[in-house]
Amino acid sequence: MWLFLILVGVPIIEIGLFIQLGGFLGLWPTLGIVVLTALLGTLLLRTQGLSTLEELKRTAETGQSPAGPMANGALILVAGLLLLTPGFFTDSFGFLLMVPAIRTLLIKWITKRAQMKMYAGAANSQQPPDIIDGEFEIIDDDEAGDSGWTKRP
């Protein structure tokens, strides 16, 4: 349901903003802003993406967890895609995601939600673990008989 609302709602909001701002600013300034935000988004994507790659490289060399730089990289990629998508609404979210402090807060929020869902899922799970209880005894080759499984070549 959320995906449907996003896929329908975002274009409707973008069209409304284009009409309102285009009517207020005019055609060429509106198109200029769209192109300018795409160029600025490309520049930010490049600089922040390269810095995140360096951070990822440092964590790999020191043996630290790469989860932080990978999450930052993923959000930078999403921000870049939003900034390259023509529109004022998507640009505003793209620019917000380019702010490191906002990315950090978002990563913490997502991590907390994921942990709560994992905990809730584990608490509600009534399935036993994959343990098979059984007994066995070791049989010497002489006692095994001629079953074909124990016959030596």
Secondary structure, 3 states (H helix, E strand, C coil): CHHHHHHHHHHHHHHHHHHHHHHHHCHHHHHHHHHHHHHHHHHHHHHHHHHHHHHHHHHHHHCCCCHHHHHHHHHHHHHHHHHHCCCHHHHHHHHHHCCHHHHHHHHHHHHHHHHHHHHHHHHHCCCCCCCCCCCCCCCCHHHHCCCCCCCCC
